[in-house]
Amino acid sequence: MDRQDIDALLLPYIHAKQEADSDRLLAALLVEHIEPVIRRVIRSKLRAGLDRQGRVSTNQDAEDLYNETLVQLLARFKELKTNRKDKVISDLRGYVAVVSYHTCYEYLRLKYPRRHNLKNKLRYLLTHQSSLALWENEGGDLIGGFAAWRGRTTAQTRSDRLRQLLNNPSAALEFAALRGDFQAANPADLIAAIFNHTNHPVELDDLVGIVAALWGVKDSVERSRAGDEEIDPFAVLADRGPDVATEVEQRLFLKWLWEEICLLPVRQRIALLLNLKDEQGAGVAALLPIAGVATLRRIAAALEMEAEEFAHLWPRLPLDDAGIADLLGCSRQQVINFRKCARERLARRMKTIGMGK
C-alpha cells in the first residue's frame, strides 16, 4: 500500500507502534473528525440530534445507526493499520460520510420497506417528468421541485406552508384541484400540488413523508403466527426471504427473544449469536440492530466483549464452530452442544408463553 495516498489525519495512527499510542490517537480521531461527521449525516437523514456519546432520547433508530456506523468504521481502521494491501482512505471525512450514508440507507431500506419503495417511485417521477426535477443541495441532500426551480442550491428552511403539509397534508391540500381524492390522483399532479402549496423546493425525505400520509403508506407490525410444529426461535432472524422486512418489524417478539438470550449462560450466548446465519450461510446478526432490538454495543456486552474487540470481530461474522471454539478455549463439539442447549431452552420458553406447541 502506498502510504502517501492515505489522508494525513490517519498517518499518526497508522504509524503508531505501541497499542496504547494507537488507542489514544484513534480516540482523538473519533472525537475530532469522525463522530461529528456521523452525527451530521444521521441528523440530516433522520432529523435527530445526537450528543457526543451518540445518544438521543427520542429516536432509537438514530442511536442504533450511530453505533452501527461507528463499529463498522473501527473495524475498517484496524484493517487499514494491519493490512498493507488494503485499499487506502485518501479522504477521511469523505469516507466517513459515505459509510454513514450507506449505513442509513441500508438500515432504513430494511426497516421501512414500503416507505423505501415509495421513495424510489418519487425519485423516478421527479427525474422522468419534464416539469419536475431532483437535484442535490450543497449539503448533499436530495431536493425536489419544479424544473424551473432547478439551480436553487438550498431549499428554504421549513416554511409555515411546508410545516402545514408535514403536520396535516390532507387538510393543507383540501382546496387543491385534486378534490381530496389523493390516492386516485395522478402522482405528477399530486407532486405539483405540493410544490404549488409550498412555493419552494422540498427535501425528498419530507416529500416522501407527505405523500406517504396522503396515500396511507405505512410499514405495519405483524405478529408472528404460531404453527403446529415446533418453531425455531431464530427463524424470524435467520430468514432472509421475501418477507424478511415484515419479520424484522415484529419488535415485540424480537425484544422478548433478545431478553431471553441475555438470560442464557454466556457460552450459550456466544455459540448462538456468533454463528447466526441464513440458509445461504450469510451472517444475519446485523438484523438485531436493524430491528431496533439491540445496538452493537449491547450485543458486545451480552457477549462479554469490549466494544473494540467486537468491532474487530464484526466483519468476520458468522464464525464457524472452530473459530468460536478458539474464542471460548473449548472443543468444536462443545460449541455445538452449547448452541443446541440454547435453542432448546428458547424453544421451551416459546411454548410456555404460547408461541408454539
N, C-alpha and C positions, 0 to 999 in steps of 0.2 A: 504494500500500500504506500502511495506517495503521501507522506505526512504533510507536504507543503500544500496539499489540496484541502486539508482539514481546517475548519473555522478556527481562527486563532484563540477564540474563547475556550476551545476544548483542549488545546495543546498542553497546558499545565497538568490537567487531569490525565491525559494520555501518557505523559512522560513520567508521572509520579511513580516512584519505585516502592515506597512504603504504603501499606494498606491504610494506615492512619491518615497519611497525606492525601491519598486518593479519596477517602471518605470525606475529608474536610473540604477538598476542592469541589467535589461533586455536590456537597451540601450548599456551597456558595453559588454554584451554577444554578441549582434548583431555585434558590431564593431570589437571585438577581435577574436571571434570564429565562428560565424555563416555566416556572409556575405562573408568572404574570401572563405569559402568552396563553397557557392553558385556560386560565380564568377568563381572559378576554374572549377566547373562542366560545367557551361554554356560555358566557354571558350573552354573546351575540346570537347563538343558536337556540338557547333555552330561556333567554331573558331572566337569568337568575344570577345574582351576585354571590360570589364565594369569598369567605375570609381567607387569611393567609395559610390556614391549615386545610383548605379545601372543603370547608364545612358550610352548609346552608341549612337553615331550619325549616324552610318551606318547600324545598324541592329535592326529593331524594334522587331523582334522575341526575341532577347536576352533580351531586356529591359522588354518586357511583361513577359517572363519566370521568370526573376529575381523578378518582382513584385508579380507574382502569387505564386511563391515558398515562398517568404517572408510572404505573407498573410497567407498561409497555416500553416507555422511554428509558427507564432504569435498566431494563434488560438489554435494550439496544446499546446503551452506552457501555455496559460491561462487555458486550460482544465486540464493540469497536476497540476497546482497550486491549483485548486479548487476541483478537483475530486480525492479523496483518493483511489478510486477503479480503477482508470485509469491505463493503462499499463505504466510502468516506462520507462525512457530513460537512459540506463546504459552507453551509449557511445554517447555523444552529437554530436561530429563531424561526426561520422559514421552515425548517424541518419539523420543529415542534408544532408549528401551526398546521402543517399538512397532516401530521399524525393525529392532532386534536380534532380537526375537521373530519378526518376519515373515521375516527372512533365514534364521534357524534352521529355521523351518517349511518354507520352500521348498527349502532345501538338503537337508534330511533326507527330504522327500517324494519328491524326485527320486532321491536316492541309495539310499534304502531303501524301495522302493515296497510290498513285501509287508508289512513292519512297519508302514508308514503305513496300509495298508488294514486291518490288524488293529486298530490304534489307533482308527480310525474305527468299527469294529464294536463295540469295547468301550465307546466313548463312547455309541453308540446304545443298547447294552444297559443301561448304567448310568442313562441318562436316560429309558428307556421301561419298565423293570421296576420295579414299585411297591415291591418290597422293597429295591431298591438306589438309590444316589444318587451324584451327581457334583457337586462344588462347588469353589470356589476358596479357598485359604488366604490369609492376609494378605500373602503374598509373590507372589500371582498364579498359583501352581502349581495344577493341577487335582488334586483328591483324590477317590478313590473309596472307598465304604464302604456299610454297611447304611443304609437310610433313617433308621433310629432314631439313627444317629450324626451325622446332619446337624446342623451347628451347631458341631461341633468345628472350630475355626478352623485348627488345625495338626495334621497327622498326627504321631504320635510319631516321635522320632528312630529311625533304623533299629534295631529291636529284634533280639534274637537270633533270634526266630522268623522275622522278615522276611528277615534275612540267610540263614537256612537255605533259605528259598524261592528267594532270588536265586541262591544257590550250587548248589543241587540240588533243584529244585522237586518232581520225581517222588518222591524219597526222603522229602522233608518231608511229602508228602501221601499216602504209601503206605497209611496207616491210615484215610484218608477213605473215606466210603461209596462213592466212585467206583470202587473196586477196581482202580485203576491204569490203567483204560482211559480215559485223559484225552481223547483225540481224539474218542471216541464219546460223551463225557459231554455232557449238556445244558449249554450255556455258562453259563446263570444258576446252575446247581448248582455248576459249577466255580468261578465267581467267589465264590459263597457259601462254598465250602470254603476258599478262600484267605483270606477275611476271618475265618472262624471260626478258622483257624490263627493268624493274626496277632493277632486280638482288638483290632485298631485299624485306622483308615483307612490307605490305601496311596496313594502318589502314582501318578497314571495311568501315567507312564513306567515305573515299577517294575512295575506290574501288567501292562503290555504285555510287558515282558521275561520275566516269569514265564510268562504264557500262551504266548508265542512259543516258549519252551523246551519246554513241555508238548505243544504242537501241532506242533513241528518246523518252525516258520515261519522261513525263512532267505532272505536275498537273496543268491542264488548268483552266482558269477562264471563266465561262459561265454566261451570263446574264440571270436573271430570266425572264420567259415568262409571258406576261400579258394574263389572261384568260378573258372570257366573264362575269364571275361572280365576285362579289366584293372580293377583296383579303384581307385576314387578314394580316396586315403589319408585324405581328410577326410569320407568318407561317414559314418563312425562318429560324428563330431562334429556334422555338419550335419543328420542325420536326426532329426526330432522326431516320428516316427510312434509307433504304439502301443508299440514295443519300445525306445524311446529309453532308458528307465531301465536295461534289461538291457545295452544297448550301452555306456552310460556306465560300467557296472560292470567293463568289460574293462580293468582297470587296467594290466595288463602291456603290452597293445598300446598303450594311450594313453601310458604312460610312455615306451615306445620311440619313439613318434611325436613326443612333445614334445622328447625329446633330439635327434632328427633335425632338428626345426625350429630348435633352438638352434644347429645347425651350419651352417644356411643363411646366406648373406650377409645383412647386416642389412636391406637394401632389400627382399629377397625375403621376409624375415620380416614386415616391416611390411605389405607389399602383401597377404600371405596372411592374417595374423591380424586386421587391422583391417577386413577385408571379409568375414570368415567369417559365413555366413548360411544359413538353410534355404530350402526351395523357396518359402516364402511371403515371403521377404525379411527375416525376423526374425533379429536377431543371436543367435548361439549361442556366442560366446566365453565366456559365463558357464559353459558346461559344463566348461571346463578346471578352474576351482577346485571346481566341484561334484563332479567325478570324482576330486578329490584329486590331480590331476596337477601343477598349478602354481598357486600363490597369485597374487593380483592383483599383489603386489609383484614376484614373479618374472616375470610377464608384462610388466610395465612395464620391468624390467631387460632382458628379451630384446629389447624394442623400443627400448632405449637411451633411455628417457624417465625423467624424475623421477617419483616416485610421485604427487605432486600434479598434475603435468601430465597423467598418465594418468587420474587421478581425474576431472579436468575433461572428459576425452575419453570416458570410460566410458559415460555416459548417451546419447551420440550414436552408439554402435556399432550396426550395422555402418556404416562410412563408405563412401561411393561412391568411384569411382576419381578423380573430380575433387578430392574432399576429401583423399584420400591423396596425390595429386599435389601439392597445396598444401603438405602437410607435408614432402614429400621435395624440393620445389623442382624437379620434373621434369614431363614431359608425361603426360597421361592414358594414352596408348598405352604409354609406358614402364612405368607401373604394371601394366597388363595383361600386358606381357611378363615383368615380374618375377614376377608370380603364376603365370604359365604355367610358367616355368622351375622355380619352387619345387615345383609339383605334379608336374611330370615327374620331378624328382630324387627326390622322395619315393616316387613310383610305382616307379621303378627300384630303390630301396633295398628296397622291399617284396618285389619279385621276387627280389632277391638272397638274402633270408632265408627265401624260400619262402612268403610270404603271398599271392602272386599269380603269374600266368604272363606 
